[in-house]
Amino acid sequence: MVYDPEGIYRLSAWTDLIPESEIRRLLRFTVKYYFAGGKPGILPLETFINILEELAAEQREDLKKGNFFNVLGQYNYEKTAGYDPLRLVLAKRLKYKDGIPLPNDENEMKEKVIITTGSQQSLFILGDIFIDPGDIVIAPMPTYLGFLGPMMRFDARIILIPIDDKGMVPEYVEKAIEISQKKFNKKPDFIYVIPDSDNPSGTTMPINRRKKLLEIAQREKVLIVEDAAYREIQFRERDPPIKSMDKENKWVCYLRTTSKEAAVFRVGYAVLPDAIVPDFLKSKGYIDLATAAIGQAILKIYYERYIDKVLPETVRGYEKRCCTMRDSIDRYFPEGYRTDPTGGFFIWWESKKDVDLKAFLEKVAIPNDVSYVPGAAFYPLPRFGFVYDPDTNDIIKLSSIKKNTMRLSFSYLPEDMIEEGIKKLGKLLSEKL
């Protein structure tokens, strides 16, 4: 039990243990050159205006025809599992575009898709239904801070796996599972991975690693949580999702979000092993009862009639922004290493010098109208963190975090502002470091 800053209220212990999200903290700063959070900057605004007009026209027509309850339902509570018309549209896309193994019968097909209030809610719910204090999860190093937060909240031990330019190394995952059983007398509850344009590293996992990871999960009976937030934002031909190979629907929790594919309506969707669904929905029901219906009604029209018309142009726009940031880093930054993403929203940069880029952000970058996310935000607190060390073939306590790294988002600003901002940041880095 802890107290609030004024010592009046007794709060839960986690509120003192876990700091607020670095992204949420950085959103409070208004800067000209915003390279921090992954805010979509290319949205089909005209399309959504048209959709709103179409939806309003359909609702007026329904009211004229006396279909009052059709319209009322779109402004009312929805089923915890989601709005059936949207679930069916999404299920068809997942089945026929991404090869997700879903039933042929449409009624059965839609029941396999669960609507959530953002994919972030799915991560929290999975922590809620799986993790007891001291349980274990596996994640890449570095890893998405939106995953770390809930896992720390539920007091998990987080084993980080070293990555290379192709993402998480499956052989290291295999070793970590084996050592975890010996060292902690526990098998991990799940393996977290973003195969397509990882957040924060920007790396994409090739097909052979996806297959190997699933083989490990099946053999060891450990779930994979496949976060496919950037699945649709890919600049090259895409490898199949890991979930498409999970033919029995037993080993992969597949998470998607409409925030990158459409706009930030805070609507996510998931395909989960059948045995998980009742407890997943039970937890969701306690958290929010149901995701707002009107946003789902809008998205049903978007996914049914518009996405394939407007999304390719959106992706081309992000690719141009990515190329501009990549080339600008090479031109203006001091010596260091960057990733070369083939999609998504982010580039990861590491300075050759051993410097504290969080301190630099606060003391230099933000006062000069530039923001990014320091790389240290993408590691768990030492209390929760462990690392698989391939040199010693052991799991060791996370004792230190690289401070000379940053995640840069190219999604929000147009190309000219990206080049201006990166040039400015590069000059500040060269001068101050």
C-alpha positions, 0 to 999 in steps of 0.5 A: 500500500502506498499513498498519493503525493499529499499523503491522503489516499491509500493507493495500490502498490503498482502505482508507485512501482511503475512510472507512466508511459513515456509516450503519454508523458511526451504527448504533453510537450508541444514541439514543431518536429514531433518524432515521438509517438506513432501518430498516424499522419496520413489519414483518408480524411475525405473518405471518413467524411463521406462515410459519416455522410453515408451512415447518416443517410442510411440512418435517416432512411432507416428511421423513415422506414420505421427501423428505429431499433437499427439506428438506436443500436448504433448509439447504444451498448453493444455485445462485449464481443463486438458489432456482428456486421464489423466482425464478419467484414473483418473475418472475411479479410483475415481469412481471404487476404491473410490466410487466417484459418477461419471457418467457411460458414459466415456465422461461425467465421464472425464468432472467431473475431473479437472486437476490443477497445484498441489492441492495447486492451488485448495486451492488458486482458491477456496479462489479466487472464494469464499472469500471476505475480512471478509468471514469465513472458518472453519478448524481444530486446528492446520491446514495445512499451505498451506491452511492458506496462501491463506485464509489469502491472501484473508483476511478470518476469520479462525475459528479453531476447536479443534481436538482429536486423531480422528481429527476434532470434528463435534459437535464443527463444528456445534456449530461454524457455529451456533455461526458464524451466530449470532456473525458475521452475516455470515455463513462460506463459507466452512469447510476444512478437511483432513480426511485421515492422517491429515497434520500436526496432522497425525490423521484420521477421522473415518466413523461416523465423516465423515458422521456427517460432511457431514450431517452438511454441507448439512443441513447448506448449507456449502461446505466441502473442502476435501483434500485427499492428503494422501488418497493413503498413508494409512497403514490400510483399509481406510474408504470411502471419504466424497465425496463418500457420496455426491451423488448429487455432491453439498456439497464437493470439493474433492482435490487430488494430484499426488505428494504423489501417483506418484512423484512431477510433480505438478499435482493435480486433483479435483472433484467439484460441477458442479455449481463451475466448470465454475468460478474455470476454469476461475480463473485457466485460469487467473493464469496459462492458463493450467497445463503442458501437458507433465507431464500429458502425463507421469502420464496417463501412470503411472495411467493406467499401473503402480500405482497398481503394485508399490504403495503398496511397496511404502506405506509399505516403508512409514509405516516402516519409520513411525514405526521407527520414532514413536518408536524412539520418544518414546525411545529418546524424553523427556516427551511429547505427540505424535500422532499415524498416520495410514498413511501419512507423519507426526507425531505431537509432543508436549512437556510437558514443555512450551518451544519455539520450533521455537526458539529451531529449529533456535538456536539449532536444525538446527546448529546441522544438524536437522530440523522440522517444529515448530507447530506455523506455523500451526496457522493463524496470530492473525489478521485472527484467531478465535477459537471455545471454547467448554468450553464457547461455544463461538468463541473467538479471537486467542490470543495465540499459543502453541509454544511447538509443532512440526511436524516431517516428516518421509517420506524423510529419510530411517529408519537408518537415522530417528533413528539417527536423532531422537536420536540426536534431543531427546538428544538436547531436553533433554539437552537444555530444 
